[in-house]
């Protein structure tokens, strides 16, 4: 890929994919029921009715189970265990929290992004009128920009990881190798050991292990890495 080669040769960071959705929680401080899981939230109602935003702003069920797992204070006090449990329920990696408060004729917004056990305040702004389209376009933009900060692929140096590639037959091994080498951040792989249904490789790549794992997942490859070793195999 000429573009990737240009970025790499000039040590320019890039992203290889974008997240399909952000799990979204909205606190409306002006509602009588100000729970983050209130179905009487005008912002949630707008997103439910507007299909253009539904794929990006993933809404929770807003049910009793949600309220049991997480509440407003958990977010304000950064109770990361409850936030992670909530993310696990929805099989999501990305969470944005939107806080809205009315001050006379102005609405104050605070946007937070949860990443790796920590909330980051990514924007504060004021709107003089409620323009939902403008609001959610702005939140989408700042959320993606924040995500890119932590998921950009550095091109300055190579990392490597030693993994076993597990396979059932030679055709599956060939498919795995091709998929792996077609991932833009993978520079090369070195065969270290051959054994029945499992070959051991050193994998050299740009970026970091989390990005590698996500790109493998996108390419329908499982990646298990723990104290017991590293194992790669087709889904």
C-alpha positions as CSV (number, residue, x, y, z in Angstrom):
1,X,0.0,0.0,0.0
2,X,1.6,3.2,-1.2
3,X,-0.1,5.4,1.4
4,X,1.0,3.2,4.3
5,X,4.5,3.1,3.0
6,X,4.6,6.9,2.7
7,X,3.4,7.3,6.2
8,X,5.8,4.7,7.5
9,X,8.8,6.1,5.7
10,X,8.0,9.6,7.1
11,X,7.3,8.3,10.6
12,X,3.7,9.6,10.5
13,X,1.2,8.0,12.8
14,X,-2.1,6.8,11.4
15,X,-5.2,4.7,12.3
16,X,-6.1,1.6,10.3
17,X,-9.7,1.5,11.4
18,X,-12.4,3.5,13.3
19,X,-14.7,2.2,16.0
20,X,-18.2,1.4,14.7
21,X,-19.9,2.6,17.9
22,X,-19.5,4.3,21.3
23,X,-21.6,3.1,24.2
24,X,-23.3,6.4,25.2
25,X,-24.6,7.6,28.5
26,X,-26.3,11.0,28.9
27,X,-27.0,12.8,32.1
28,X,-29.7,15.5,31.8
29,X,-29.5,17.6,34.9
30,X,-32.7,19.5,34.0
31,X,-35.0,16.5,34.1
32,X,-37.0,15.6,37.2
33,X,-35.7,12.1,36.7
34,X,-32.1,12.9,36.2
35,X,-30.9,9.2,36.2
36,X,-28.5,8.4,33.4
37,X,-30.9,5.5,32.6
38,X,-34.1,7.5,32.4
39,X,-36.2,6.8,29.4
40,X,-37.6,10.4,29.7
41,X,-34.4,11.8,28.6
42,X,-34.8,14.1,25.5
43,X,-31.4,13.3,24.2
44,X,-32.0,9.5,24.3
45,X,-35.4,10.1,22.6
46,X,-33.7,12.1,19.8
47,X,-31.1,9.3,19.2
48,X,-33.7,6.6,19.1
49,X,-35.8,8.5,16.5
50,X,-32.8,9.5,14.4
51,X,-31.4,6.5,12.5
52,X,-28.4,8.5,11.2
53,X,-26.8,8.4,14.7
54,X,-28.0,5.0,15.9
55,X,-25.0,3.1,14.6
56,X,-22.4,5.4,16.3
57,X,-24.2,6.3,19.5
58,X,-25.0,2.9,21.0
59,X,-27.6,3.2,23.7
60,X,-28.0,0.9,26.7
61,X,-31.3,-0.9,27.4
62,X,-32.0,1.7,30.1
63,X,-33.4,-1.1,32.3
64,X,-33.3,-2.2,36.0
65,X,-30.2,-4.3,35.3
66,X,-28.3,-1.2,34.0
67,X,-29.2,0.7,37.1
68,X,-28.0,-2.2,39.3
69,X,-24.6,-2.2,37.5
70,X,-23.9,1.5,37.2
71,X,-25.1,4.9,38.5
72,X,-24.2,8.5,38.1
73,X,-21.9,8.6,41.1
74,X,-19.9,5.7,39.7
75,X,-19.0,7.9,36.8
76,X,-18.3,11.1,38.8
77,X,-16.2,9.2,41.3
78,X,-14.5,7.0,38.6
79,X,-15.6,3.7,39.9
80,X,-13.8,1.8,37.2
81,X,-14.9,-1.7,38.2
82,X,-18.6,-0.9,37.7
83,X,-17.8,1.0,34.5
84,X,-15.9,-2.1,33.2
85,X,-18.8,-4.4,34.2
86,X,-21.2,-2.2,32.3
87,X,-18.9,-2.2,29.2
88,X,-18.7,-6.0,29.4
89,X,-22.5,-6.3,29.5
90,X,-22.7,-4.6,26.1
91,X,-19.5,-6.1,24.8
92,X,-18.1,-2.6,24.1
93,X,-14.7,-1.1,24.3
94,X,-15.6,2.6,24.1
95,X,-17.8,4.7,26.4
96,X,-18.6,8.3,26.2
97,X,-20.5,10.2,29.0
98,X,-22.4,13.4,28.2
99,X,-23.4,15.7,31.0
100,X,-26.0,18.4,30.3
101,X,-26.9,21.3,32.7
102,X,-29.1,24.3,32.0
103,X,-27.9,27.7,33.1
104,X,-30.5,30.4,32.4
105,X,-30.7,30.3,28.5
106,X,-27.5,28.4,28.0
107,X,-26.8,24.7,28.2
108,X,-23.5,23.5,29.6
109,X,-22.0,20.3,28.2
110,X,-19.2,18.2,29.5
111,X,-18.0,15.2,27.5
112,X,-15.9,12.4,29.0
113,X,-14.3,9.3,27.4
114,X,-13.5,6.1,29.3
115,X,-10.3,4.4,28.1
116,X,-8.2,1.8,29.9
117,X,-9.8,2.2,33.4
118,X,-9.8,6.0,33.4
119,X,-12.2,8.8,32.4
120,X,-10.7,11.6,30.3
121,X,-12.5,15.0,30.0
122,X,-12.4,15.7,26.3
123,X,-14.5,18.7,25.8
124,X,-16.6,21.4,27.6
125,X,-18.8,23.8,25.7
126,X,-21.9,26.0,25.9
127,X,-24.8,26.1,23.5
128,X,-27.4,28.9,23.4
129,X,-30.1,26.7,22.0
130,X,-30.7,22.9,21.7
131,X,-29.6,22.0,18.2
132,X,-29.4,18.2,18.6
133,X,-27.9,17.6,15.1
134,X,-25.1,20.2,15.8
135,X,-24.6,18.8,19.3
136,X,-24.2,15.1,18.3
137,X,-22.1,15.9,15.2
138,X,-19.7,17.8,17.5
139,X,-19.6,15.0,20.1
140,X,-19.0,12.4,17.4
141,X,-16.0,14.5,16.1
142,X,-14.4,15.1,19.4
143,X,-14.9,11.4,20.5
144,X,-13.3,10.1,17.4
145,X,-10.4,12.5,17.7
146,X,-9.9,11.4,21.3
147,X,-10.0,7.7,20.3
148,X,-7.4,8.3,17.6
149,X,-5.0,9.7,20.2
150,X,-4.8,6.3,21.9
151,X,-5.1,4.1,18.9
152,X,-2.8,5.8,16.4
153,X,-0.1,3.5,15.0
154,X,3.4,4.7,15.5
155,X,5.9,4.0,12.7
156,X,9.1,4.8,14.5
157,X,10.1,1.4,15.7
158,X,9.1,-2.3,15.6
159,X,7.7,-4.3,18.4
160,X,7.7,-8.1,18.4
161,X,5.8,-10.9,20.1
162,X,6.4,-14.6,20.1
163,X,3.2,-16.6,19.3
164,X,2.1,-20.1,18.4
165,X,-0.1,-20.2,15.3
166,X,-2.5,-23.1,15.8
167,X,-4.0,-24.8,12.7
168,X,-5.9,-27.9,11.6
169,X,-4.3,-28.4,8.2
170,X,-1.8,-26.7,5.8
171,X,-4.6,-24.8,4.0
172,X,-5.6,-23.2,7.3
173,X,-2.0,-22.4,8.1
174,X,-1.6,-20.7,4.7
175,X,-4.8,-18.7,5.3
176,X,-3.6,-17.6,8.7
177,X,-0.2,-16.5,7.5
178,X,-1.8,-14.5,4.6
179,X,-4.3,-12.8,6.8
180,X,-1.5,-11.9,9.3
181,X,0.8,-10.5,6.7
182,X,-2.0,-8.5,5.1
183,X,-2.5,-6.5,8.3
184,X,-0.8,-3.2,7.7
185,X,1.0,-3.0,11.0
186,X,2.7,-6.4,10.6
187,X,6.1,-6.0,9.1
188,X,7.3,-9.6,9.0
189,X,7.1,-12.9,10.8
190,X,10.0,-15.4,11.5
191,X,9.3,-19.1,11.9
192,X,11.0,-20.3,15.1
193,X,9.7,-23.8,15.6
194,X,7.6,-26.3,13.6
195,X,5.3,-28.8,15.4
196,X,2.1,-30.7,14.7
197,X,-0.8,-28.3,14.2
198,X,1.1,-25.5,15.9
199,X,4.1,-23.4,14.6
200,X,5.9,-20.9,16.7
201,X,6.7,-17.4,15.2
202,X,8.2,-14.1,16.1
203,X,5.8,-11.4,14.9
204,X,7.3,-8.0,14.2
205,X,4.8,-5.1,14.1
206,X,4.3,-1.4,14.5
207,X,1.9,0.1,17.0
208,X,1.1,-1.8,20.2
209,X,-0.3,-5.1,21.3
210,X,-3.8,-3.7,21.8
211,X,-4.0,-2.4,18.3
212,X,-2.6,-5.7,17.0
213,X,-5.3,-7.6,18.9
214,X,-8.1,-5.4,17.5
215,X,-6.8,-5.7,13.9
216,X,-6.6,-9.5,14.3
217,X,-10.2,-9.6,15.6
218,X,-11.3,-7.5,12.6
219,X,-9.6,-10.0,10.3
220,X,-11.4,-12.9,12.1
221,X,-8.3,-14.2,13.9
222,X,-8.4,-15.0,17.6
223,X,-5.5,-13.7,19.7
224,X,-5.0,-15.2,23.2
225,X,-2.1,-13.7,25.2
226,X,-1.6,-14.5,28.9
227,X,1.1,-15.9,31.2
228,X,0.5,-19.3,29.5
229,X,1.8,-17.9,26.2
230,X,0.5,-16.4,23.0
231,X,-1.8,-18.3,20.7
232,X,-3.3,-17.2,17.3
233,X,-5.9,-19.2,15.5
234,X,-8.9,-18.7,13.1
235,X,-12.3,-18.0,14.5
